[in-house]
Amino acid sequence: MRVSWGLLAFPAAVSAIENGINGWLRYAPLPNDQRPPNLLLPGAIMALSTNKTSPVYTAGQELQAGIKSILNQTLPLYHEPDKWLGSTILVATTGQFHGVKPAATLADDGYLLRVRPGNVVILGQTERGALYGAFDYLSRIAQGRFSDADLIANPDAPIRWVNQWDNMDGSIERGYAGASIFFRNNTIPKDLNRVSQYARLLASIGINGIVVNNVNANANLLTDANIDGLGRIADAMRPYGVQIGISLNFVSPQTLGGLLTFDPLDQSVISWWTDKTNCLYRRIPDMAGYLVKANSEGQAGPLTYNRTLADGANLFAKAVQPHGGIVMFRAFVYDNHINPADLKADRAKHAVEFFKGLDGQFLDNVVVQIKYGPIDFQVREPASPLFANIPQTNTAIELQITQEYLGQQSHLVYIAPLWKTILDFDLRADDQPSLVRDVVAGRRFSNKRGGYAGVVNVGTNTTWLGSHLAMSNLYAYGRLAWDPNQDPQALLEDWTRLTFGSDPLVLGVVTEISMASWPAYENYTGNLGIQTLTDILYTHYGPNPASQDNNGWGQWTRADHDGIGMDRTVSTGTGFSGQYPAEVAEKFESIETTPDDLLLWFHHVNYTHVLKSGKSVIQHFYDAHYAGAETAQTFPIAWESLRNKIDTERFNDVLFRLRYQAGHSIVWRDSICQFYYNLSGIPDGTGRVGRHEYRIEAETMALKNYKLTGVNPVETASNLTAVVLVSNHTSGEATTKLNFDSGKYDVAINYFDLIGGKAHYKAFLNGKLLLKWAGDLEDKLGHTFSTKLDGHSATRVTIRDIQIQKGDVLKITGVAEGNELAPLDYIAVLPQGVVD
């Protein structure tokens, strides 16, 4: 008998236990068979800086520690050239060392890496460029790549930042990995060791800036005590070349400063921000700048005073300009009280409507930060048309590493292929090649600044993001921000070798499941461009397609009994398609030329509309959701083949999550298919939807101290009904006789795991205990949990390889705790190899 989630002990793995704290910078000892037989390392490391806060100094320490860990060789480290005359790994800036002339121009933060037997030269255009070169060299060694090298590496864009949505109380908005490493109890903690470790990870992938607090900012961050705390954060990150910035609350002059106004053109407001900015730069001379969210989701901003968004951005730009700072001004400006009855209304249009007329009015140290799609980090969106509509304005693309709408790190989703579709999209501005990656780099429109902002939201969990495999997204983000031409699969393979080693089976399995994960997630959540069909009014996690419509948030699908999709055409719809340059607009205006994977984003069609594949829309929905869930079932099976090839702690943690995902993908599949079957009345052509021959519904079992209950949304329970104990002070039983042919089966038990209690369960076959477990997923997974019976709390546990005789009695017992009344949905008795 085997249990599906790693609830039993596993045998010891071949390597030491690891908890993920080092991410891809493990510097694991390289096996002898991966080392060249005549490996000749230089005799010493020469890092030309004695300043311990210098990235060049840090590079020397990193090289010494990395080579010791990987190759078990200790190289002496020197910081002054007259201390060593032998062969060296030389680390310096181009201004410090003139012995090697780069064959091409080095950009800011670029580096030269020249590797020869016995000699290595690492030169950075800047000090942090030298550190980036050192990390590149170590990455090559860690992956067993010892060949000579002679390369110039320049970043594609100057801004390569991450954003943290950390709140000052220590919580993190859309964070799924524990509490903040930057804030605690409305202040900055004394111990900033994790901050330094985070800076090290960021520097290793070329990240040069970080905004440490939530875009929904707290004005109290600007008190004198907290400014000093921010200074300590900057001190902790400076040795790695990571400059800090902060998010601002636009209303701060009034709420913190005691002014009667926050009008950006009022002289008292201007003076207040100038003084506060000067105070910040006195403590943090190399502060990167500000991030501003204004007039969005009900927040105040310059529009409050009938000023323009450019007036608001320029207020801050003038304050930081003398210090060399920049202002990232978010384009996420929209009204969250849109009238859903207005068929011309469209939240997707708002960014262009707000910003296009301001092109050329922003100061040159303002960068407009644009989410990759027009809505909000969905599983698939078209590239935002705003990238093509403000050619005289610096722009940066905002991507999301934290998986707010993509499974919240409890589902494996490797997002880099999604980002690549956006970065490679050609907007055809002025009928010329206009790839998004060229726009944000500043090349397409000859802008000085631009780049990348990635919302990460690491926390105190030792895995940083709450999941070992989720770290592939942070790694890929940094590498793509440095060079967006890179192949996501190649980046994934680099990350895998650095994180888990170079075993071919490990490399193959991690690559296979990760590359399949985004298509699978899109399939079992929302496809054809309909967005992630999650609960947008609650947790953004589980299924609830009805929540998309009939509210003011504007993430509408316009689904009714006859059809589905937003008509965003110019001819009959909202006109959004017309915001693109002419070639692209023409493509999206027509159903015939719109790709099927974005059909429902741009067009409202009947469920019977035939796709290019030959299937109807509704049949594609059914088939895709079943296919996606079926793919998710293969993930834990593939991972199990790596037992004894990965250390026990990480193996078990990943297996637990993949098994959870496999179960939750079925919740998604059933919920979405049942919802659209109920809405359209069109049955699945293969007869799967609503038909579950291997299930025994809990409400049909013999119940003791259990009662029937509804769930909301109803389709998140099989047969639209569940059972719960009659009170939170009792225990109960659900018993059934099994009428399946004798044989070996997997028994899946679907139940609901809420926050607010930890119910206890036991499963018996003919009185013999099969399994006991608790409703304690909130202690094991990081996604946003629910207080209700719904698609967020629905889950399953599977007991594998059970020998069953026809007529056997299966009993589930439940004991309530707190608000969790040991809810049950159904039991599935599955022949081996059958996906429920």
ZAMARGU-4260 file (C-alpha; in steps of 0.2 Angstrom, whole numbers, plus 5000, padded with zeros to 4 digits):
<rodrens>
0) 5000/5000/5000 | 5006/5017/4996 | 4999/5035/5000 | 4999/5048/4988 | 5006/5063/4997
5) 5022/5057/5006 | 5012/5054/5022 | 5023/5039/5025 | 5042/5039/5028 | 5053/5037/5013
10) 5070/5029/5012 | 5085/5040/5014 | 5092/5048/4999 | 5109/5047/4992 | 5115/5065/4997
15) 5114/5075/5012 | 5097/5084/5017 | 5095/5101/5010 | 5082/5114/5013 | 5083/5125/4998
20) 5091/5140/5007 | 5105/5141/4994 | 5094/5140/4979 | 5104/5137/4963 | 5120/5143/4972
25) 5123/5126/4981 | 5140/5124/4974 | 5138/5105/4976 | 5154/5095/4975 | 5157/5090/4957
30) 5158/5071/4954 | 5175/5066/4948 | 5169/5059/4932 | 5163/5077/4927 | 5180/5084/4930
35) 5194/5085/4916 | 5208/5073/4920 | 5221/5087/4919 | 5211/5102/4926 | 5223/5116/4929
40) 5216/5130/4940 | 5226/5146/4943 | 5236/5147/4959 | 5226/5161/4967 | 5212/5174/4966
45) 5216/5192/4964 | 5201/5203/4967 | 5206/5221/4966 | 5197/5229/4980 | 5200/5231/4998
50) 5183/5239/5001 | 5172/5225/5009 | 5156/5233/5003 | 5163/5232/4985 | 5155/5219/4973
55) 5173/5216/4967 | 5178/5211/4985 | 5163/5201/4986 | 5167/5192/4970 | 5184/5187/4977
60) 5175/5179/4992 | 5162/5171/4981 | 5175/5163/4970 | 5186/5157/4984 | 5171/5149/4993
65) 5163/5142/4977 | 5179/5133/4971 | 5182/5126/4988 | 5165/5119/4989 | 5164/5113/4970
70) 5182/5106/4968 | 5188/5105/4986 | 5203/5116/4982 | 5207/5131/4992 | 5214/5146/4983
75) 5222/5160/4992 | 5213/5177/4990 | 5222/5193/4988 | 5216/5211/4985 | 5232/5220/4980
80) 5242/5216/4964 | 5259/5216/4972 | 5254/5202/4984 | 5254/5188/4971 | 5264/5186/4955
85) 5259/5169/4949 | 5244/5163/4939 | 5227/5170/4945 | 5209/5172/4943 | 5209/5191/4941
90) 5193/5201/4946 | 5193/5219/4942 | 5184/5233/4933 | 5190/5239/4916 | 5196/5255/4925
95) 5207/5245/4936 | 5216/5234/4924 | 5221/5237/4906 | 5231/5221/4902 | 5216/5214/4892
100) 5207/5225/4880 | 5189/5219/4877 | 5185/5214/4858 | 5168/5224/4860 | 5162/5238/4870
105) 5156/5234/4887 | 5140/5241/4893 | 5136/5246/4911 | 5136/5231/4921 | 5143/5221/4906
110) 5158/5210/4909 | 5172/5201/4900 | 5176/5183/4904 | 5192/5175/4898 | 5196/5157/4903
115) 5213/5149/4899 | 5222/5135/4907 | 5230/5142/4923 | 5223/5160/4920 | 5206/5168/4921
120) 5202/5186/4918 | 5185/5193/4924 | 5183/5212/4920 | 5167/5222/4923 | 5163/5239/4916
125) 5156/5242/4933 | 5160/5234/4950 | 5144/5224/4950 | 5148/5219/4932 | 5164/5210/4938
130) 5153/5201/4951 | 5142/5195/4937 | 5157/5188/4928 | 5162/5179/4944 | 5145/5171/4946
135) 5145/5166/4927 | 5162/5158/4929 | 5156/5148/4945 | 5141/5143/4936 | 5151/5135/4922
140) 5162/5126/4935 | 5147/5120/4945 | 5139/5113/4928 | 5156/5104/4924 | 5159/5116/4909
145) 5178/5119/4909 | 5182/5123/4891 | 5191/5139/4887 | 5180/5155/4886 | 5182/5172/4878
150) 5166/5181/4879 | 5158/5198/4881 | 5142/5198/4891 | 5131/5214/4891 | 5114/5216/4899
155) 5100/5219/4886 | 5092/5233/4897 | 5099/5244/4911 | 5084/5241/4923 | 5083/5223/4930
160) 5073/5225/4946 | 5063/5215/4957 | 5048/5221/4967 | 5043/5214/4984 | 5025/5217/4990
165) 5030/5216/5008 | 5019/5225/5021 | 5027/5233/5036 | 5018/5222/5048 | 5028/5207/5041
170) 5014/5200/5029 | 5016/5199/5010 | 5002/5203/4998 | 5002/5188/4986 | 5016/5180/4995
175) 5016/5161/4998 | 5032/5158/5007 | 5030/5164/5024 | 5033/5181/5032 | 5043/5196/5026
180) 5062/5196/5027 | 5062/5215/5027 | 5049/5220/5039 | 5042/5214/5056 | 5030/5223/5068
185) 5030/5239/5057 | 5048/5241/5058 | 5064/5234/5050 | 5072/5219/5060 | 5089/5219/5066
190) 5094/5203/5059 | 5095/5205/5040 | 5105/5190/5036 | 5092/5183/5024 | 5092/5200/5015
195) 5110/5198/5012 | 5107/5180/5006 | 5093/5186/4994 | 5105/5199/4987 | 5117/5186/4983
200) 5104/5176/4974 | 5099/5191/4964 | 5116/5196/4959 | 5120/5179/4953 | 5106/5182/4939
205) 5111/5200/4935 | 5097/5209/4945 | 5103/5226/4950 | 5088/5234/4959 | 5074/5229/4972
210) 5059/5238/4978 | 5057/5231/4996 | 5039/5236/5000 | 5022/5234/4994 | 5016/5245/4980
215) 5001/5248/4991 | 5013/5257/5002 | 5012/5262/5020 | 5017/5281/5023 | 5025/5276/5039
220) 5039/5269/5030 | 5046/5287/5029 | 5048/5290/5047 | 5066/5293/5053 | 5067/5277/5062
225) 5062/5267/5046 | 5073/5277/5035 | 5087/5271/5045 | 5081/5254/5044 | 5080/5255/5025
230) 5098/5261/5026 | 5103/5245/5035 | 5094/5235/5021 | 5104/5245/5008 | 5120/5241/5018
235) 5116/5222/5018 | 5113/5222/4999 | 5126/5234/4993 | 5141/5221/4993 | 5131/5212/4979
240) 5127/5227/4969 | 5109/5227/4972 | 5102/5245/4975 | 5086/5247/4984 | 5071/5257/4980
245) 5054/5260/4989 | 5036/5261/4985 | 5028/5277/4990 | 5010/5281/4996 | 5004/5296/4986
250) 4995/5303/5000 | 5010/5303/5012 | 5011/5322/5014 | 4994/5323/5021 | 4994/5307/5031
255) 5012/5307/5038 | 5017/5325/5035 | 5001/5334/5041 | 4998/5344/5026 | 4981/5349/5020
260) 4984/5342/5003 | 4994/5330/4992 | 4991/5340/4976 | 5007/5336/4966 | 5008/5354/4960
265) 5006/5362/4977 | 5022/5370/4983 | 5021/5363/5000 | 5019/5346/4994 | 5034/5348/4982
270) 5044/5354/4996 | 5039/5340/5008 | 5044/5327/4995 | 5060/5335/4991 | 5065/5336/5009
275) 5060/5318/5012 | 5069/5312/4997 | 5085/5322/5002 | 5083/5313/5019 | 5083/5296/5011
280) 5098/5299/5000 | 5108/5306/5015 | 5106/5288/5023 | 5106/5279/5006 | 5117/5288/4994
285) 5115/5275/4980 | 5096/5272/4982 | 5089/5267/4965 | 5073/5277/4966 | 5054/5276/4969
290) 5040/5265/4963 | 5023/5273/4962 | 5006/5266/4961 | 4992/5280/4960 | 4974/5281/4955
295) 4972/5263/4954 | 4960/5251/4963 | 4952/5265/4973 | 4968/5273/4978 | 4971/5292/4977
300) 4984/5300/4965 | 4986/5316/4954 | 4969/5313/4946 | 4961/5317/4963 | 4966/5335/4960
305) 4963/5335/4941 | 4981/5334/4938 | 4989/5322/4925 | 4998/5306/4929 | 5013/5314/4921
310) 5011/5328/4934 | 5012/5315/4948 | 5027/5305/4941 | 5037/5321/4938 | 5034/5327/4956
315) 5045/5312/4961 | 5056/5312/4946 | 5062/5330/4950 | 5065/5325/4969 | 5076/5311/4964
320) 5085/5318/4949 | 5099/5327/4958 | 5103/5310/4966 | 5103/5300/4950 | 5087/5291/4955
325) 5073/5285/4944 | 5054/5284/4946 | 5045/5268/4940 | 5027/5274/4938 | 5015/5259/4936
330) 5003/5259/4922 | 4991/5248/4932 | 4978/5262/4932 | 4960/5258/4931 | 4943/5260/4939
335) 4937/5245/4948 | 4919/5250/4948 | 4916/5248/4929 | 4898/5245/4924 | 4896/5227/4918
340) 4880/5231/4909 | 4890/5243/4897 | 4895/5232/4883 | 4908/5245/4877 | 4916/5246/4894
345) 4933/5237/4895 | 4946/5237/4909 | 4959/5231/4896 | 4958/5248/4887 | 4962/5259/4902
350) 4981/5259/4902 | 4981/5266/4884 | 4967/5278/4888 | 4976/5285/4903 | 4994/5286/4896
355) 4994/5288/4877 | 4990/5306/4878 | 5004/5309/4890 | 5018/5303/4879 | 5032/5314/4879
360) 5027/5323/4895 | 5036/5312/4907 | 5054/5318/4913 | 5068/5307/4906 | 5071/5298/4923
365) 5053/5292/4923 | 5050/5274/4917 | 5032/5268/4915 | 5030/5251/4922 | 5018/5241/4911
370) 5011/5224/4916 | 5014/5211/4902 | 4996/5210/4898 | 4981/5222/4898 | 4972/5214/4913
375) 4982/5206/4927 | 4995/5192/4926 | 4983/5179/4918 | 4988/5162/4912 | 4988/5169/4894
380) 4985/5187/4888 | 4990/5197/4873 | 5005/5209/4875 | 4999/5226/4882 | 4996/5238/4867
385) 5003/5252/4878 | 5021/5246/4874 | 5017/5253/4856 | 5008/5269/4861 | 5020/5279/4871
390) 5036/5279/4860 | 5043/5295/4868 | 5042/5287/4885 | 5054/5275/4894 | 5045/5259/4898
395) 5048/5243/4908 | 5039/5227/4908 | 5031/5220/4924 | 5031/5201/4926 | 5026/5191/4940
400) 5037/5177/4948 | 5025/5174/4962 | 5011/5164/4955 | 4996/5174/4960 | 4984/5168/4947
405) 4995/5153/4942 | 4993/5141/4957 | 5002/5151/4970 | 5017/5139/4971 | 5006/5125/4976
410) 5005/5120/4958 | 5021/5118/4947 | 5020/5131/4933 | 5036/5136/4924 | 5032/5153/4918
415) 5047/5157/4907 | 5039/5151/4891 | 5024/5162/4894 | 5035/5177/4897 | 5044/5173/4881
420) 5028/5173/4870 | 5026/5191/4876 | 5044/5197/4874 | 5045/5190/4857 | 5028/5197/4851
425) 5030/5210/4837 | 5019/5225/4839 | 5023/5231/4822 | 5023/5250/4827 | 5023/5260/4811
430) 5024/5244/4801 | 5041/5241/4807 | 5048/5226/4818 | 5043/5231/4836 | 5046/5216/4847
435) 5041/5219/4865 | 5059/5215/4871 | 5066/5229/4860 | 5054/5241/4866 | 5057/5239/4884
440) 5076/5239/4881 | 5074/5256/4873 | 5081/5251/4856 | 5065/5252/4846 | 5061/5270/4850
445) 5078/5276/4855 | 5074/5278/4874 | 5088/5280/4887 | 5080/5269/4900 | 5070/5254/4901
450) 5069/5236/4906 | 5061/5223/4918 | 5052/5223/4935 | 5048/5206/4942 | 5036/5204/4957
455) 5044/5190/4967 | 5038/5190/4985 | 5051/5179/4993 | 5048/5175/5012 | 5056/5167/5027
460) 5053/5149/5020 | 5069/5141/5017 | 5064/5138/4999 | 5062/5157/4997 | 5046/5155/4986
465) 5038/5141/4996 | 5042/5128/4983 | 5059/5121/4977 | 5053/5120/4959 | 5046/5138/4959
470) 5064/5145/4960 | 5066/5140/4942 | 5055/5155/4938 | 5066/5167/4948 | 5081/5161/4940
475) 5074/5162/4922 | 5067/5179/4926 | 5084/5186/4930 | 5092/5177/4915 | 5079/5183/4903
480) 5080/5201/4909 | 5099/5200/4905 | 5096/5192/4888 | 5078/5189/4882 | 5084/5180/4867
485) 5088/5165/4878 | 5078/5149/4876 | 5067/5145/4892 | 5071/5127/4891 | 5090/5130/4891
490) 5088/5141/4906 | 5078/5128/4915 | 5092/5115/4911 | 5105/5126/4918 | 5094/5129/4934
495) 5091/5111/4936 | 5110/5106/4935 | 5114/5120/4948 | 5100/5115/4959 | 5099/5096/4958
500) 5115/5091/4949 | 5119/5084/4932 | 5112/5067/4933 | 5103/5064/4915 | 5088/5056/4923
505) 5085/5071/4935 | 5089/5083/4921 | 5076/5074/4910 | 5062/5073/4922 | 5063/5091/4929
510) 5064/5097/4911 | 5049/5087/4905 | 5037/5091/4919 | 5042/5109/4920 | 5040/5112/4902
515) 5023/5103/4902 | 5017/5113/4917 | 5011/5129/4909 | 5002/5121/4895 | 4994/5109/4908
520) 4989/5123/4920 | 4982/5133/4905 | 4972/5118/4900 | 4964/5114/4917 | 4961/5132/4922
525) 4956/5143/4907 | 4960/5142/4889 | 4957/5150/4872 | 4961/5166/4880 | 4947/5167/4893
530) 4959/5170/4907 | 4962/5160/4923 | 4945/5155/4928 | 4949/5158/4947 | 4939/5167/4960
535) 4944/5185/4957 | 4934/5191/4972 | 4942/5180/4985 | 4959/5171/4985 | 4964/5171/4966
540) 4967/5152/4969 | 4954/5139/4965 | 4940/5138/4952 | 4926/5150/4951 | 4922/5155/4934
545) 4905/5164/4939 | 4916/5177/4949 | 4923/5184/4933 | 4907/5192/4928 | 4893/5204/4934
550) 4905/5215/4945 | 4915/5230/4943 | 4932/5223/4942 | 4932/5221/4923 | 4939/5203/4921
555) 4924/5198/4912 | 4921/5183/4901 | 4903/5188/4895 | 4898/5170/4897 | 4879/5166/4895
560) 4869/5152/4889 | 4873/5154/4871 | 4891/5159/4870 | 4907/5166/4879 | 4921/5178/4876
565) 4924/5197/4876 | 4920/5206/4860 | 4934/5218/4860 | 4933/5222/4841 | 4932/5240/4834
570) 4917/5235/4823 | 4905/5227/4836 | 4914/5227/4853 | 4924/5238/4865 | 4936/5244/4852
575) 4951/5237/4862 | 4959/5228/4847 | 4960/5245/4839 | 4973/5251/4852 | 4986/5240/4843
580) 4996/5246/4828 | 4987/5244/4812 | 4994/5227/4807 | 4991/5219/4824 | 4974/5227/4826
585) 4968/5220/4809 | 4974/5203/4814 | 4964/5203/4831 | 4949/5211/4823 | 4945/5196/4813
590) 4940/5179/4820 | 4948/5171/4806 | 4965/5178/4809 | 4965/5178/4828 | 4974/5163/4835
595) 4963/5151/4844 | 4973/5153/4860 | 4967/5171/4861 | 4950/5169/4853 | 4939/5172/4868
600) 4950/5187/4873 | 4945/5196/4857 | 4929/5189/4852 | 4912/5183/4859 | 4907/5167/4850
605) 4894/5154/4852 | 4899/5138/4861 | 4896/5129/4845 | 4909/5140/4835 | 4921/5129/4826
610) 4939/5132/4830 | 4954/5130/4818 | 4956/5112/4826 | 4939/5107/4820 | 4932/5106/4837
615) 4918/5117/4844 | 4923/5129/4858 | 4913/5120/4871 | 4921/5103/4866 | 4938/5111/4866
620) 4935/5117/4884 | 4930/5099/4890 | 4944/5091/4881 | 4957/5103/4886 | 4952/5102/4905
625) 4953/5084/4904 | 4970/5084/4895 | 4977/5096/4907 | 4972/5086/4923 | 4978/5070/4915
630) 4995/5078/4912 | 4996/5084/4930 | 4994/5066/4935 | 5010/5062/4927 | 5020/5074/4937
635) 5022/5064/4953 | 5024/5048/4944 | 5039/5055/4934 | 5046/5063/4950 | 5045/5047/4960
640) 5058/5040/4947 | 5071/5052/4955 | 5070/5043/4972 | 5088/5041/4979 | 5094/5053/4966
645) 5089/5069/4976 | 5091/5072/4994 | 5077/5066/5005 | 5070/5083/5011 | 5068/5091/4994
650) 5062/5075/4986 | 5048/5073/4998 | 5043/5091/4998 | 5042/5091/4979 | 5033/5075/4978
655) 5020/5081/4991 | 5016/5096/4981 | 5015/5087/4964 | 5003/5074/4972 | 4993/5089/4979
660) 4993/5097/4962 | 4987/5081/4953 | 4972/5080/4965 | 4968/5099/4964 | 4969/5098/4945
665) 4954/5086/4945 | 4945/5099/4956 | 4948/5112/4943 | 4944/5101/4929 | 4927/5095/4936
670) 4922/5112/4942 | 4925/5121/4925 | 4918/5107/4915 | 4902/5106/4926 | 4900/5125/4926
675) 4900/5127/4907 | 4889/5111/4905 | 4876/5119/4917 | 4877/5135/4908 | 4877/5130/4890
680) 4867/5114/4892 | 4878/5106/4879 | 4885/5089/4884 | 4902/5082/4882 | 4904/5073/4866
685) 4913/5059/4875 | 4901/5058/4889 | 4914/5062/4903 | 4907/5077/4911 | 4896/5073/4926
690) 4898/5055/4924 | 4910/5046/4936 | 4908/5028/4936 | 4921/5025/4949 | 4915/5037/4962
695) 4904/5035/4978 | 4897/5051/4983 | 4898/5054/5002 | 4880/5059/5003 | 4875/5041/4996
700) 4885/5033/5010 | 4878/5027/5027 | 4881/5042/5038 | 4883/5044/5056 | 4883/5061/5064
705) 4886/5068/5046 | 4874/5079/5037 | 4872/5085/5019 | 4878/5103/5015 | 4879/5114/4999
710) 4895/5121/4993 | 4898/5138/4984 | 4901/5138/4970 | 4891/5122/4968 | 4901/5114/4955
715) 4916/5113/4966 | 4908/5097/4974 | 4905/5082/4964 | 4886/5080/4962 | 4885/5098/4969
720) 4884/5091/4987 | 4896/5087/5001 | 4894/5081/5019 | 4900/5088/5036 | 4898/5084/5054
725) 4883/5090/5063 | 4893/5100/5075 | 4911/5105/5079 | 4911/5095/5095 | 4908/5078/5088
730) 4915/5064/5077 | 4906/5054/5063 | 4907/5040/5050 | 4903/5038/5032 | 4902/5019/5027
735) 4899/5010/5010 | 4900/4993/5003 | 4911/4992/4988 | 4903/4983/4973 | 4918/4984/4962
740) 4926/4968/4954 | 4940/4961/4965 | 4957/4967/4962 | 4970/4980/4966 | 4964/4998/4966
745) 4969/5016/4971 | 4957/5024/4983 | 4955/5043/4982 | 4946/5052/4995 | 4941/5070/4991
750) 4937/5082/5005 | 4939/5100/5010 | 4953/5107/5020 | 4948/5124/5027 | 4958/5137/5038
755) 4952/5138/5055 | 4953/5120/5061 | 4962/5104/5058 | 4950/5090/5057 | 4956/5072/5059
760) 4952/5058/5047 | 4954/5039/5047 | 4951/5027/5032 | 4947/5008/5036 | 4944/4993/5025
765) 4935/4980/5034 | 4939/4987/5050 | 4958/4988/5046 | 4966/5005/5046 | 4972/5011/5029
770) 4977/5029/5033 | 4975/5043/5046 | 4978/5061/5041 | 4973/5078/5047 | 4966/5093/5038
775) 4982/5103/5040 | 4987/5108/5022 | 4988/5126/5029 | 5004/5120/5038 | 5012/5112/5022
780) 5007/5123/5008 | 5008/5142/5005 | 4993/5146/4995 | 4979/5157/5001 | 4967/5146/5011
785) 4949/5147/5012 | 4936/5147/5027 | 4923/5139/5016 | 4919/5124/5006 | 4924/5129/4989
790) 4937/5126/4975 | 4951/5133/4986 | 4948/5121/5000 | 4943/5105/4989 | 4957/5093/4989
795) 4961/5074/4989 | 4972/5061/4997 | 4975/5044/4988 | 4979/5027/4995 | 4988/5017/4982
800) 4989/4998/4978 | 4974/4992/4989 | 4968/4974/4987 | 4949/4975/4987 | 4937/4961/4986
805) 4919/4964/4980 | 4908/4967/4995 | 4922/4974/5006 | 4917/4989/5018 | 4926/5005/5017
810) 4923/5017/5031 | 4929/5035/5034 | 4929/5043/5051 | 4930/5061/5054 | 4933/5071/5070
815) 4929/5090/5070 | 4941/5103/5076 | 4937/5122/5076 | 4928/5127/5061 | 4933/5112/5051
820) 4919/5099/5052 | 4928/5085/5043 | 4920/5088/5027 | 4919/5074/5014 | 4915/5075/4995
825) 4917/5058/4987 | 4927/5042/4986 | 4934/5036/4970 | 4939/5018/4968 | 4951/5018/4953
830) 4958/5003/4944 | 4977/5006/4942 | 4981/5018/4929 | 4964/5025/4927 | 4963/5044/4930
835) 4947/5048/4939
</rodrens>
